[in-house]
Amino acid sequence: MSRKKLFTAVGFAGVAALTLAGCSGGGGNEGTADAPVTITYSNFISNNGNEKNLAAIVSAFEEENPTITVEVKTLPYDGYDTALQTDLAAGTQSDVFDIDGSGKYGILQDSGVLAELDGFDSALYSPGLLETYNTDGTQFALPTSFSDVVMYYNTDLFDAAGVEYPTADWTWEDETAAAKAITDQAAGVWGDHQPVTYNEFYKVLEQNGASFLSDDGSSVAFNSDAGIEAAEWLVDKSGTVMPTIEDGQGTADFDTNLFTSGKLGMLHTGTWMFNSFADTPANWDIVVEPGNTQSASAVFSNAIGVSAASENLEAAQLWAQFMSSSDAMVDTRLDTGWELPPISDDAKLGTYLDKGKPTNRQAVFDAADKIAPAPALGDSGAEIQDVMTGELVEAQAGRITVQKALDNAEEKINALLAG
């Protein structure tokens, strides 16, 4: 999933000021379910193929709430954040708008543009996903959909190596033992593949009880004994149970092609690969990724927030709740294969769980209950990610030690965080 820079520091100041001005002047046109009101909703989630599906959800909402009309503004994913920034700075933002994941949520929440949400049924939502958009006990946004990273495994290779299939209780030690048993370099068979990237690093840090950033987010926290162990977990696979960079590791589709060719025992990647692997001759299934001291999964979610400056807060929150937890939303997403709904009711998810390969689709939802939160990197996020990946790859290639890679990354990233 791509990540983009969002707001500039100047933009935040302006946004915050305009938001406060909007709040002080609002309230004169407060929408209720009893008085006709029109609310606006900006989104990117329906762009490029799901516009009709969103329209169906809107129609169901308006039928249930006949005094509220939802005007939908759909924007392409690329450019959505820039458009939102512009609207917030100008005070022309919609009453309700999409939020691109936890990283962007943190920026918006810090800037004060999101209304507090209360009075909704929190039990309807997957706890981990709901918590992602909660700050200090206050809910500022609601999750609308999610996908996550799991561990795929080739059951044929496990059978051939005489190794028991992975379970949700596995640890890194179990994964390593299985990978070694499956690897047969002479036959071109590898036991494991996990990208050596920033996205994997912040996740395995959490799996090892560590964090990428300090509690206040002002500096890095990964250069520790636990951080070194996490980095070594990624880097040391290369050339032992995972192909090296010279073999092609890290190039586009290398890992997925290795898996579909039946030459890879385990693969860490997203649930969005189900369809790509559907016709793979080898037998495979999925499981929640193993942790070391604790479980933690990378979960990519979208959310919906209400503008703090909206003059129709009640109606806007009703729509946000409907778009994130209603049966109409759940049925539409599951029927059409849109991204998964963030709900807690397993019974409603039955049609998804019974769709067949992979058999253990429950792992998709189990992973979402143990989220490794994406660090809030601010305006320098893209540069920080590049620095971290670059240093880890240098260590993977053997040009520097893991300790040196973390030292280098610490110095460069702290400078970026300081602005």
C-alpha angles and dihedrals in degrees: 000000000000123000124207137189111260126184130010120226089251090050092054094053091051093045093051093049093049091046092054090047089050092050094049092051097040131092098070093101101033109171121226134179089252100055124060110256138166120216128189126226126193116198144166098184095085096044118119103020112352101072092108091049091053090047089055091054091047091051091051090050094049090048090053092042105035095177094057124076121192117210108200125210112188120196132181116261091241104071097016095111092048090051091049091049090052093049093048092049091050095042091240098114120137122259088248128023141175121256119210102225138300096304093058090041091060092053094048094045092050091052093055098237096123124086119227112254123213141149094055126122105260091186089073092068135073101260096226094050093046091050090055089071097041121098120195092336097314123110112224099167141011126230115245104181143349148192127187147192120261136167116263117202135191106231092196092060091045090052092048091052093045092238124146114244117262119267134197088259095062120122132200088269091058091047092050093050092051093046092053091049093051099042114102106166093182089060093042092247118139128192102214147012128192122160116247097227144121091260092057093042098056088048097050089046087061090045087057096047095258135109137221095227135033118258093265092044093234097116142012122275100185099093095091138102090270090047093052090050090050093049091048089052089062101035101042094059089072111100094004108063098348130055118260128242087259089056090056101267111155096029121118115290092349093126097043092047089051090052096046090049090058093244099113127073101195133014130186109213144119133292088242086082094071094099093044091055096040095100096038108132093221121082115247144165138179138242137181109276114264118249131201109221093000143358120264130162134194106244123185112203139167123216142192125229137187120230112248087218095055116126089206102055097150095050091041092055091047089057093045090053093047093048091051106038115011124119089238090059093045094048093046094050095046095043094050101036092244117152114302121273117246096232132134100215107103091189091064089051093055095107090056094046091052098050091103130232117076094046096200098060088146086078088072090064096037089056090053090059092063106046126181098214115230110242115251099240099171124204094341094054097116093048092047092051091050092049093050095047092046094053093046091051090051088056092045089054090052095241093120136013122259089248091053090048092054092044091053093045092048093054095045097043095046088054090052092048090051089055 
